[in-house]
């Protein structure tokens, strides 16, 4: 088990085991908080409806949960002294999402333009 933790620390440039414990704590607290906040928020939004299709609920849940999670990682990381680690992860995540959507830009634009022509 110690070897796995040492490789993990080397890979993510974590200096001490205490920092590793704090980082794991930030991930767990942020995840728990996001689950509670987003569920509470969406219950308020979707409460008047008895049944909501998963095709509607799941994309809305994900689009609310991801930015909330990233923000809470930064907040809790700051509070526990691990802001630099989470800021680097935030920038990498933002860059990866940018590349993902940039590659699909033409397909998304074609889809939206086709839908707008069908609605006219």
C-alpha positions in Angstrom: 0.0 0.0 0.0 2.9 2.4 0.8 4.4 1.9 -2.7 1.1 2.9 -4.3 0.8 6.0 -2.2 4.5 6.9 -3.0 3.9 6.6 -6.7 0.7 8.7 -6.4 2.6 11.4 -4.5 5.4 11.4 -7.2 2.9 11.5 -10.1 1.0 14.5 -8.7 4.1 16.2 -7.1 2.8 15.9 -3.5 5.6 16.4 -1.0 4.2 15.0 2.3 1.7 12.4 3.4 -0.1 15.1 5.3 -0.7 17.0 2.0 -2.0 13.8 0.5 -4.4 13.3 3.3 -5.6 16.9 3.0 -6.1 16.5 -0.8 -8.1 13.3 -0.3 -10.2 15.1 2.3 -10.9 18.0 0.0 -12.1 15.5 -2.7 -14.4 13.7 -0.3 -15.9 16.8 1.3 -16.4 18.6 -2.0 -18.1 15.5 -3.5 -20.4 15.1 -0.6 -21.3 18.8 -0.6 -22.0 18.7 -4.3 -24.3 15.7 -4.0 -26.3 17.5 -1.3 -26.4 21.0 -2.9 -27.3 19.9 -6.4 -29.9 17.4 -5.2 -31.5 20.1 -3.0 -31.4 22.6 -5.9 -33.0 20.3 -8.4 -35.7 19.1 -6.0 -36.8 22.7 -5.7 -36.8 23.1 -9.5 -38.5 19.8 -10.4 -40.7 19.4 -7.3 -43.9 20.5 -9.1 -43.4 17.7 -11.6 -44.2 14.2 -10.5 -42.0 12.5 -13.0 -39.2 14.0 -15.0 -37.6 12.0 -17.8 -34.0 11.0 -17.1 -33.2 12.4 -20.5 -34.0 15.8 -19.1 -32.9 15.4 -15.4 -29.5 13.8 -15.9 -28.0 16.4 -18.3 -29.3 19.2 -16.1 -27.8 17.5 -13.0 -24.4 17.1 -14.6 -24.4 20.6 -15.9 -25.1 21.9 -12.4 -22.8 19.4 -10.6 -19.6 19.9 -12.6 -19.1 23.6 -12.1 -20.2 23.4 -8.5 -17.7 20.6 -7.9 -14.9 22.5 -9.5 -15.7 25.6 -7.4 -16.0 23.7 -4.2 -12.7 22.0 -4.8 -11.0 25.4 -5.1 -12.8 26.7 -2.0 -12.1 23.7 0.2 -8.6 23.5 -1.2 -8.0 27.1 -0.2 -9.4 26.5 3.3 -7.2 23.4 3.8 -4.1 25.0 2.3 -4.0 23.0 -1.0 -5.2 25.7 -3.4 -2.2 25.4 -5.8 -2.8 21.7 -6.3 -6.5 22.2 -7.1 -5.8 25.3 -9.2 -3.5 23.3 -11.5 -6.2 20.5 -11.7 -8.8 23.2 -12.5 -6.8 24.6 -15.4 -6.1 21.1 -16.8 -9.8 20.2 -16.6 -10.9 23.5 -18.2 -8.3 22.9 -21.0 -9.5 19.4 -21.6 -13.2 20.4 -21.8 -12.2 23.2 -24.2 -10.5 20.8 -26.5 -13.4 18.3 -26.2 -16.0 21.0 -27.3 -13.7 22.7 -29.8 -13.3 19.4 -31.7 -17.0 19.0 -31.9 -17.7 22.6 -32.7 -18.6 22.0 -36.4 -20.9 19.1 -35.5 -22.7 21.2 -32.9 -23.0 24.2 -35.2 -24.4 22.0 -38.0 -26.9 20.4 -35.5 -28.1 23.8 -34.2 -28.3 25.3 -37.7 -30.3 22.3 -39.0 -32.7 22.6 -36.0 -33.2 26.3 -36.6 -34.0 25.7 -40.3 -36.5 23.0 -39.3 -38.2 25.3 -36.8 -38.7 28.1 -39.4 
